[in-house]
Amino acid sequence: MSLFKARDWWSTLLGEKEEFDQGCLCVADVDNSGSGQDKVIVGSYMGYLRIFNPHPVKAGDEVQAEDLLLEVQLREPILQVEVGKFVSGTEGLHLAVLHCRKLCVYAVSGTLGNVEHGNQYQIKLMYEHNLQRTACNMTYGPFGGVKGRDLICIQSMDGMLMLFEQESYAFGRFLPGFLLPGPLAYSSRTDSFITVSSCQQVESYKYQVLAFATDADERQEAEQQKLGSGKRLAVDWVLNIGEQALDICVVSFNHGVSSVFVLGERNFFCLKDNGQIRFMKKLDYSPSCFIPYCSVQEGTINTLIGNHSKMLNVYQDVTLKWATQLPHIPVSVKVANFQDLKGVIVTLSDDGHLQCSYLGTDPSLFQAPKVDSREINYEEMNAEMKELQKIIREATRTQDILPESEKQGDLTVTAEVSPDLDAESQAIDSEVKAEAVPSVTVKITIQSRVAVQKPSLAVCVQAPLAVTCDQFLFDDLEPDSSETVVLSVFLKGNCSPSELEGNCMVSYNIPTDLNPEGIPRVAQCSFSLPLRLVCFPAQPSKAATHKLTLDTNKPPVTFLTIFPDFVDASEGDQANALGFQFLTGSKTTLLASKTSQRYRIQSDQLEDLWLVVKELTRRLEEHFKKQSCKDFACTFSGSIPLQEYFELIDRHFELRLNAEKYQELLSERAVQFRAIERRLLTRFKDKTPAPLQHLDTLLEGTFREVIALADAAEENQANLFQAFTKLKSATHLVIMLISLWQKLSTDQVAILEATFLPLAEDTQELGWEETVDAAVSYLLRTCLSKSSKEQALTLSSQLCMPKDTSRLKKNITLFCDRLAKGGRLSLSTDSATQQAAVLPGGCATIPESDLEERAVILGSAGALSAHGQITKQKSQP
C-alpha cells in the first residue's frame, strides 16, 4: 500500500463512452439545503446532467443508488456547469448550464420521500437564452458591484463577450486581436475580466470599459448582438507569459489581498491585481488542471495541480508539500465539504471517472513471512561461482554483445552493382547539360532466415547523385525467403559528386512470444559506383592549372591493366596518358612516367582531381594485391595545395554570407508587404470609401521585390550546394595527400576525416567553417600542442558563424606545419601532459612563437618549406 496514494473515499464511473472536460465539474449546495454539504454536479458532452450526494458508510465503499440525486439528459452537449445567484428576486443558488448555442438556468429542488426510496429531486427551467454565436466558456460574478445577485459572461468561439443580467441580455463586445478563445475568469475586487489571448499574454478588461465601449444608441442594441460593432476595447493591463494557459482562477481569502492564478503549459503563475507577478513555479511535468484553496498558514495559498502522469501535487505558494497518486488523469479538480468531512478532493477524468479522495496514510497491516532458514553449502556455492566467472571471462575475451544467432544475421541485405552501364539510360530530370547522362543498375537482395514483419528498404546516395526509386515496402517475409529489387543510379545535379558510394538500409520487425508486434531491427550494406557514371574517356590534355605527383615503390602499371574501361584495347600497352572527361564539363588527365615509378594527375579544377586520385590508388592496391605483393606503398612528396584549397573555402563562405543577406532582405520586404496589406484591408473595410494613395502600386512593387529576392536566394542556395560539394571533394583530396605525405595510420586518417568532414549537409545555423575551426583548434590545443600554456587555453562555449575565414586558414596552415614537424594525431589524453576535454563549441586563436607567427604571415610557402605552393607549369610531353 503506497504511502503517497490518494485515499479513495467515494468513486464512480459515469456512463459509457462519455467525454468530459474542464468545465464539466462543479461542487456547491445547489439544492439550498442549508446543511453546508456540497453536491457534485457533472455535465457531459453527451448531454447528461448528474447530481451526486456522496455519503459512503465507510471509506472506499461502492457507490449506492441513493448517492445519485438526479440524472437527466438535456439532448445538447454540456460545455460548463456553474452554481450562483442567477435568478432575480431571490438570493438562492441556481444551476447554470452552458450549451453550444444556449444558456439555461435551472432550480434544483428536493421532495421528502415517505417510502424507502428516499428524497426525490427535480430541476425546473427558470429561463434560457438562445445564443447567436457558438459558446466556448463562461464566468459569473457581481459585475459592476451589484449586491445579492450574479451576472453571467459568455465567451464565444469568435472572441465576443456576451453579458447577461440574469433574465435579460445586456450587451456584447469583441475582444481586440482575437484568434482563439482562452480561459476566462472574473475578479470581483477589481471588477474586471481576465483571459489569456492567442498572443500568449494575460489580459485584463474592466467591466466599465466593456459597458461603455460602444458608439451605438439604445435602439440599436438588438442589432449590436448580431453585428457586434462598437469601439475598440482598451485593455487594463497585459502580462506576457510566453505560453498558452490551461486555466485561470481568481481567489481572495481575505478582504485585503486578491490573487490571479494562471496555469500554463509548463509554468504556474500567481499575479497581483495589477498584473505584476507575485511568484511563479516552473513545472517539470505537463499539468492538466488546478485549483487554489485557502492555507492554514497566513499569507500563503495552497494549490492543487493535477498532471498527465496521474499525480496530484499540493503546493504552498511555490513549495511542494505533498504528492499523491491518482488512478486516472484528472481534467478537473475541486475541493468540497461532505457530511463531517471537510476538504474532500473531487477529481474528474475525461472518460468519466469521478472520485472523492483525501490525503493521508493508512497503516500497513502486511507482515513479511518468515524465510525458512537453511544451511549454506559452500562447495555448491564455490562451484557455481567458478562457473559464473568462467562465463564472464569468455564474454570479456570475445566482447560479444549480441547472441550467436543475432551475429549471423536474421536478415541480410546485399547490393550488386552492374559492371556495365545501362544500355538505355534511366536518368530522369537530370540537370546535367551533357548530351547523354548514363546510369548504372544496382540489384539489391534481401535474404531472411526467420519470419520478418513490415520490411522496408531505403536506398541513399549523396547528392548530386540520385536513384530512380529510394523507398521500397514489402509484405511480411517467411523464413528462408528473399526479395529482390532493381534500381538505377545517375548524376542529377550539375556538379561532380564527392563520393561514389551508396547505402542500403532495411528496417524490419521480428515477432517474439512476449512481443507479437515485433522487435525493431535494422540491416544495412554499402555499395561502390563506377567512375564511368560521372565521366567518360577523352583525349589527354597537356596543359593544366593544378598538378599532383604520386610516388610508388613498384614499377608503373600500364593503364590497359588498371583502367581497361577507359583505354581502347587497340592502343595496347603503349598508352601512358589517359583523359577523363566529366559530365559537368571539366577534364582531368592521368600520366604515367616511363622512367620512374610516378603518376601525375592534372586538371584545371582542384576538386576534380579527387575522384581520379582515389580511383588510381584503389585500383593500384587491388592490382598488387592480386599479385600477392604486400609491400606496395603510395606516397606523396609534393606540396599540399593549401592556397587553392583556401580559395574554395572563401568561395563557399562568400555564398553563406550572401544567403544571410538574402534572408535579411526577404524578412524586411515581407514585413513591408504585410504592413501594406493591413493598411489596404483597413481601407477596404471602411464604410466610407477613401483614396488608396497608391497603396496598390506599392503593394505590387513590394510583391515583385519579394519574388525577385526569393529567386535570387534560391539560385544562391543552388550555388552554395555546388560550392559545398566541391569543398568536400577538395577536402577529401587534402586528407589523402596529408595521409600519404605523413604516412598516417588508419586511426589517424579517421581523426583527420572527423576533423575536416564533420557535416554531411551545410546549413546557415551550423556551417562547415565554424565546425572545422573548432575541431582544428582542439587538436592544436591537445595532441599537437607545443607547451602546457596552449593546453590551458579555454575555448568559447558555442559555435557561431565567423566574420571571415582568416582564423580558419591560419589554423589549417599551422596544423600542417605541426604535422610536418613531427606532430602525431591522437585522441587519447595523457593526464600528465594533456587535459581531459570534450570537443569545444567554438575556438580561439592559438598564440604561437614569433617565428611561427612570422611564418604564418608569409604564407604556407614559408611555414612549409618543403610543402609550399602547388607548382603551376606545363607538363613535358
Secondary structure by P-SEA (a helix, b strand, c coil): ccccccccccccccccccccccccccccccccccccbbbbbbbcccbbbbbbbccccccccccccccccccccccbbbcccccccccccccbbbbbbbcccbbbbbbbbbbbbcccccccccccccbbbbbcccccccccccccccccbbbbbbbcccbbbbbbccccccccccccccccccbbbbbcccccccccccccbbbbbbaaaaaacccccccaaaaaaaaccccbbbbcccccccccccbbbbbbccccbbbbbbbcccbbbbbcccccccbbbbbccccccbbbbbbccccbbbbbbbccccbbbbbccccccbbbbbcccccbbbbbccccccbbbbbbccccbbbbbbbccccccccccccbbbbbcaaaaaaaaaaaaaaaaaaaaaccccccccccccbbbbbbbbcccccccccccccccccbbbbbbbbbbbbbcccccbbbbbbbbcccccccccbbbbcccccccbbbbbbbbbbccccccccccbbbbbbbbbbccccccbbbbbbbbbbbbbcccccccccccccccbbbbbbbccccccccccccccccccccccccbbbbbcccbbbbbbbbbccccbbbbbccccccaaaaaaaaaaaaaaaaaaaccccbbbbbccccaaaaaaaaaaaaaaaaaaaaaaaaaaaaaaaaaaaaaaaaaaaaaccbbbbccaaaaaaaaaaaaaaaaaaaaaaaaaaaaaaaaaaaaaaaaaaaaaaaaacccaaaaaaaaaaccccccccccccaaaaaaaaaaaaaacccccccccccbbbbccccccccaaaaaaaaaaaaaaaaabbbbbccccccccccccccccccbbbbcaaaaaaaaaccccccccccccccccccc
